[in-house]
Amino acid sequence: MDVDNLISVCTKKLQDDPSHKKALFIRSSSFLKKGRFAEAIQDCNQLMKLDPNNAGAYYIRGCSFEKLG
């Protein structure tokens, strides 16, 4: 699956279930890969509210902040 398709599939899933943690994680990592850092951070922030112990969300958010400078 290509990154754009992953974003699309996850977005559709999140429209049905905004608290779907796996979709938030996959979409945030896909946004990071596409250079869409602000969107990656936004998804990570939401994921961290739902699952404060999700280390992956902290990592992706940190990488996004680093890329933004």
Residue, then its C-alpha position, 0 to 999 in steps of 0.5 A: m500500500d502506498v503512503d497516500n492510500l494509507i492516509s486515505v484509508c485511515t482518514k476514512k476509518l477515523q471519520d467513523d471512529p475518531s478514537h481508533k488508535k491504530a488508524l491515528f498511529i498509521r496516519s501520523s507515521s504516513f504524514l511524517k513520511k510525506g513531510r506533512f509534519a503539522e498533521a503528524i503532530q496533530d494526530c500524535n497529540q490526539l493519540m497521546k490523549l487516548d493512550p498516554n503510554n504510546a511510545g510510538a506517538y511520542y517518537i513520531r511527534g518528536c521526529s516531526f518537531e525536529k523536521l520543523g526545526 
